[in-house]
């Protein structure tokens, strides 16, 4: 089952408050933090960012609920981070521009550790179905599969390859990336790989962000990258399970329910909707449900379909 991650907040590794953020003293509600040494850090600032990160890892508390990752710049930076005191406190690493040609250079560095990996799909190979299928085959290899927490979709990098920037008036799914994202879903999700959605870069368009997160969820995304703390709560509001969905999920998982029944004027089929139902219940445990808890479902609402 794909675990819902909600919003993952990128924080530059040279941020002056990085330790307070890592320890949950600043932004305590964030459940997933990614300390970035790649695009968010200029080349001239990399040395300082890595020094800052080393100080943070050494002093980072272990009793913090948030999962904490480092987005490395290349295998050399990964090796440097792994050598830092406190690197074991990290949940894992985000791998930039991951392909079947470079992934193993990262994987071999984390052997012997408990770190998870989140490869980012943001190169020209994403537009080739055969390349993505080959990459999926590599990800299923022994020693790699159990380290893959999720695959992140790098929307801005993919648009840059096309010479485009996200328009201010439409979601990512109405750009040429829409079909590409749909293809990634059908290539990876049936094989058990979770996907997270690209960043939404316009901080002054909350309604469009809301619309895009709804579309993220419709495409099966388990999380979304946030580039500013103000995006975290609006993103995660959509991960609260609607009472009607939670009611349906619980009915589907009820061993006494018929194989097919009607609830809220929708057909529920236990065999085909079970995975969705399990995900909804698990998601409600993580993010809660909408303000009113779903009521019990009276027997009158559950009707066998006569076919």
C-alpha positions as CSV (number, residue, x, y, z in Angstrom):
1,X,0.0,0.0,0.0
2,X,1.3,3.5,-0.9
3,X,1.9,5.6,2.2
4,X,0.6,9.1,2.1
5,X,3.3,11.6,2.8
6,X,1.5,14.9,2.5
7,X,3.6,18.0,2.0
8,X,7.4,17.7,1.9
9,X,9.1,21.1,2.6
10,X,12.3,21.9,0.8
11,X,14.7,23.9,3.0
12,X,18.1,25.1,1.6
13,X,20.9,23.5,3.5
14,X,22.5,26.9,4.1
15,X,19.3,28.2,5.9
16,X,20.3,30.1,9.0
17,X,17.5,28.5,11.1
18,X,18.1,25.0,9.7
19,X,18.8,23.4,13.1
20,X,15.7,24.9,14.7
21,X,13.6,23.6,11.7
22,X,15.3,20.2,11.9
23,X,14.5,19.9,15.6
24,X,10.9,21.0,15.2
25,X,11.3,24.2,17.1
26,X,10.4,26.2,14.0
27,X,7.7,24.9,11.7
28,X,6.7,22.1,14.2
29,X,3.7,21.0,12.0
30,X,5.8,19.9,9.1
31,X,5.9,16.1,8.8
32,X,8.5,15.8,6.0
33,X,11.6,18.0,5.6
34,X,14.1,17.9,2.7
35,X,17.4,19.8,3.3
36,X,18.5,20.8,-0.2
37,X,22.2,20.9,-1.4
38,X,21.2,21.1,-5.0
39,X,19.1,23.7,-6.9
40,X,18.4,25.7,-3.8
41,X,22.1,26.3,-3.1
42,X,24.4,28.3,-5.5
43,X,27.7,26.7,-6.4
44,X,29.6,29.3,-4.5
45,X,27.6,28.5,-1.3
46,X,27.9,24.7,-1.4
47,X,30.9,24.5,1.0
48,X,29.1,26.7,3.5
49,X,25.9,24.7,3.1
50,X,27.6,21.4,3.7
51,X,29.4,22.9,6.8
52,X,26.0,24.2,8.1
53,X,24.4,20.8,7.4
54,X,27.2,19.0,9.3
55,X,26.6,21.1,12.4
56,X,22.9,20.5,12.1
57,X,23.2,16.7,11.8
58,X,25.5,16.5,14.8
59,X,23.0,18.5,16.9
60,X,19.8,17.2,15.4
61,X,17.5,15.6,18.0
62,X,16.1,12.1,17.4
63,X,12.8,12.6,19.2
64,X,11.3,14.6,16.4
65,X,8.2,13.3,14.5
66,X,9.2,14.7,11.1
67,X,11.0,12.6,8.6
68,X,14.2,14.4,7.5
69,X,16.0,13.9,4.2
70,X,18.9,15.5,2.4
71,X,18.6,16.3,-1.3
72,X,22.1,15.7,-2.4
73,X,23.7,17.3,-5.5
74,X,25.7,14.3,-6.7
75,X,27.3,11.0,-5.4
76,X,30.3,13.0,-4.1
77,X,28.0,15.1,-1.9
78,X,26.1,12.0,-0.7
79,X,29.5,10.5,0.4
80,X,30.3,13.6,2.3
81,X,27.0,13.7,4.0
82,X,27.2,10.0,5.0
83,X,30.6,10.8,6.6
84,X,29.1,13.5,8.8
85,X,28.4,12.8,12.5
86,X,24.7,12.3,12.9
87,X,24.0,11.2,9.3
88,X,22.3,8.1,10.8
89,X,19.5,10.4,12.1
90,X,18.3,11.1,8.6
91,X,15.4,9.0,7.1
92,X,17.2,9.1,3.8
93,X,18.1,11.0,0.7
94,X,16.5,12.6,-2.4
95,X,18.4,11.7,-5.5
96,X,18.4,14.4,-8.2
97,X,18.0,13.7,-11.9
98,X,17.9,10.0,-11.3
99,X,18.2,7.6,-14.3
100,X,19.0,4.0,-14.8
101,X,22.5,5.1,-15.7
102,X,23.4,6.9,-12.4
103,X,21.2,5.3,-9.7
104,X,23.5,2.5,-8.7
105,X,26.3,5.0,-7.9
106,X,24.0,6.4,-5.2
107,X,22.7,3.0,-4.0
108,X,26.2,1.5,-3.4
109,X,27.0,4.4,-1.1
110,X,24.1,3.7,1.3
111,X,24.6,0.0,1.5
112,X,25.1,-1.0,5.1
113,X,22.8,1.9,6.3
114,X,19.1,2.1,7.0
115,X,18.6,5.1,4.7
116,X,15.7,5.2,2.2
117,X,16.0,6.8,-1.2
118,X,13.6,9.0,-3.2
119,X,14.8,9.3,-6.8
120,X,13.6,12.4,-8.7
121,X,12.3,11.9,-12.2
122,X,13.4,15.1,-14.0
123,X,15.5,14.3,-17.0
124,X,14.7,13.8,-20.7
125,X,14.4,10.1,-20.1
126,X,11.0,10.8,-18.4
127,X,9.6,11.4,-21.9
128,X,10.6,8.0,-23.1
129,X,8.3,5.2,-22.1
130,X,10.9,2.5,-22.8
131,X,13.5,4.4,-20.6
132,X,11.0,4.6,-17.7
133,X,10.2,0.9,-18.0
134,X,13.9,0.1,-18.0
135,X,14.3,2.3,-14.9
136,X,11.4,0.6,-13.2
137,X,13.1,-2.8,-13.9
138,X,16.3,-1.5,-12.2
139,X,14.3,-0.2,-9.2
140,X,12.8,-3.7,-8.7
141,X,16.3,-5.2,-8.4
142,X,17.3,-6.9,-5.1
143,X,19.0,-4.4,-2.8
144,X,17.3,-1.4,-4.5
145,X,13.6,-2.1,-4.3
146,X,13.4,-2.1,-0.5
147,X,15.2,1.3,-0.3
148,X,12.8,3.2,-2.6
149,X,10.3,5.2,-0.5
150,X,8.8,7.1,-3.4
151,X,9.6,8.6,-6.7
152,X,9.5,12.4,-6.9
153,X,8.4,14.2,-10.1
154,X,10.6,17.3,-10.9
155,X,8.1,19.4,-12.7
156,X,10.2,22.6,-13.2
157,X,13.1,20.7,-14.6
158,X,10.9,18.8,-17.0
159,X,9.2,22.0,-18.2
160,X,12.7,23.5,-18.6
161,X,13.6,20.7,-20.9
162,X,10.7,21.8,-23.1
163,X,11.7,25.4,-22.9
164,X,8.5,26.2,-20.9
165,X,7.5,27.6,-17.5
166,X,4.3,26.8,-15.7
167,X,1.6,29.3,-16.7
168,X,0.0,31.2,-13.9
169,X,-3.5,30.3,-14.9
170,X,-3.5,26.5,-15.1
171,X,-2.4,23.5,-13.2
172,X,0.6,21.3,-14.1
173,X,-1.9,18.8,-15.6
174,X,-3.0,21.2,-18.3
175,X,0.6,21.6,-19.6
176,X,2.5,19.1,-21.7
177,X,3.5,17.4,-18.4
178,X,0.0,16.2,-17.9
179,X,0.3,13.2,-20.3
180,X,3.8,12.5,-19.1
181,X,2.7,12.4,-15.4
182,X,-0.2,10.1,-16.4
183,X,2.2,7.8,-18.1
184,X,4.5,7.7,-15.0
185,X,1.5,6.7,-13.0
186,X,0.7,3.8,-15.2
187,X,4.3,2.7,-15.5
188,X,5.2,2.8,-11.8
189,X,2.1,2.5,-9.6
190,X,0.9,-0.9,-10.7
191,X,4.4,-2.2,-9.6
192,X,4.1,-0.7,-6.1
193,X,6.0,2.5,-6.5
194,X,4.5,5.7,-5.0
195,X,4.9,9.0,-6.8
196,X,4.9,12.6,-5.4
197,X,3.7,15.6,-7.2
198,X,5.8,18.6,-8.5
199,X,6.1,21.9,-6.7
200,X,3.6,24.7,-7.2
201,X,5.8,27.8,-7.7
202,X,3.2,30.6,-7.5
203,X,2.8,31.6,-3.8
204,X,0.0,34.1,-4.6
205,X,-2.5,31.7,-6.2
206,X,-4.0,29.7,-3.4
207,X,-7.1,28.7,-5.3
208,X,-5.0,27.3,-8.2
209,X,-2.9,25.4,-5.7
210,X,-6.0,23.9,-4.2
211,X,-7.2,22.8,-7.6
212,X,-3.8,21.3,-8.4
213,X,-3.6,19.3,-5.2
214,X,-7.1,17.9,-5.9
215,X,-5.7,16.8,-9.3
216,X,-2.6,15.4,-7.7
217,X,-4.8,13.1,-5.5
218,X,-6.9,12.1,-8.5
219,X,-3.6,11.0,-10.2
220,X,-2.7,9.0,-7.1
221,X,0.1,11.2,-5.9
222,X,1.0,10.4,-2.2
223,X,2.5,13.8,-1.5
224,X,3.6,17.2,-2.9
225,X,6.8,19.2,-2.6
226,X,6.3,22.5,-0.9
227,X,8.7,25.4,-1.5
228,X,7.3,27.6,1.3
229,X,6.0,26.9,4.7
230,X,2.7,28.7,3.8
231,X,2.0,25.9,1.3
232,X,2.1,23.0,3.8
233,X,-1.3,23.4,5.5
234,X,-3.2,24.1,2.3
235,X,-1.7,21.0,0.7
236,X,-2.3,18.8,3.7
237,X,-5.9,20.0,4.1
238,X,-6.7,18.0,1.0
239,X,-5.2,14.8,2.6
240,X,-7.9,14.9,5.3
241,X,-10.2,12.2,4.3
242,X,-13.8,13.2,3.5
243,X,-16.3,11.7,5.9
244,X,-18.2,10.1,3.0
245,X,-15.0,8.5,1.7
246,X,-14.1,7.2,5.1
247,X,-17.5,5.8,5.6
248,X,-17.3,4.0,2.3
249,X,-13.8,2.7,3.0
250,X,-14.9,1.3,6.3
251,X,-17.9,-0.4,4.7
252,X,-15.7,-1.9,2.0
253,X,-13.3,-3.3,4.7
254,X,-16.2,-4.6,6.8
255,X,-16.1,-8.4,6.5
256,X,-19.9,-8.5,6.7
257,X,-20.4,-6.3,3.7
258,X,-21.6,-7.9,0.4
259,X,-19.2,-8.2,-2.5
260,X,-21.0,-5.3,-4.3
261,X,-23.2,-2.7,-2.7
262,X,-24.5,0.8,-3.1
263,X,-23.5,3.6,-0.7
264,X,-24.2,7.3,-1.2
265,X,-25.4,6.6,-4.7
266,X,-22.1,5.0,-5.8
267,X,-21.2,1.4,-6.4
268,X,-18.7,-0.1,-4.0
269,X,-17.0,-3.3,-5.0
270,X,-15.0,-5.0,-2.3
271,X,-12.5,-6.8,-4.5
272,X,-11.6,-3.8,-6.7
273,X,-11.9,-1.0,-4.1
274,X,-10.1,-2.7,-1.2
275,X,-6.7,-1.1,-1.8
276,X,-8.3,2.4,-2.1
277,X,-10.2,1.7,1.2
278,X,-7.1,0.6,3.1
279,X,-5.3,3.7,1.9
280,X,-8.2,6.0,2.9
281,X,-8.3,4.5,6.4
282,X,-4.5,4.8,6.8
283,X,-4.6,8.4,5.4
284,X,-7.3,9.3,8.0
285,X,-5.0,8.1,10.8
286,X,-2.2,10.3,9.5
287,X,-4.1,13.5,8.5
288,X,-7.5,13.1,10.1
289,X,-10.8,13.5,8.4
290,X,-12.9,16.5,7.7
291,X,-14.3,18.2,10.8
292,X,-17.2,15.8,11.3
293,X,-16.2,12.2,11.8
294,X,-18.0,9.8,9.5
295,X,-21.1,8.3,11.1
296,X,-21.7,4.6,11.2
297,X,-23.3,3.3,8.1
298,X,-26.9,2.0,8.6
299,X,-27.7,-1.2,7.0
300,X,-30.3,0.5,4.9
301,X,-27.6,2.3,3.0
302,X,-25.9,-0.9,2.0
303,X,-27.7,-2.6,-0.8
304,X,-26.7,-5.6,-2.9
305,X,-26.7,-4.8,-6.6
306,X,-28.9,-7.1,-8.6
307,X,-27.0,-7.8,-11.8
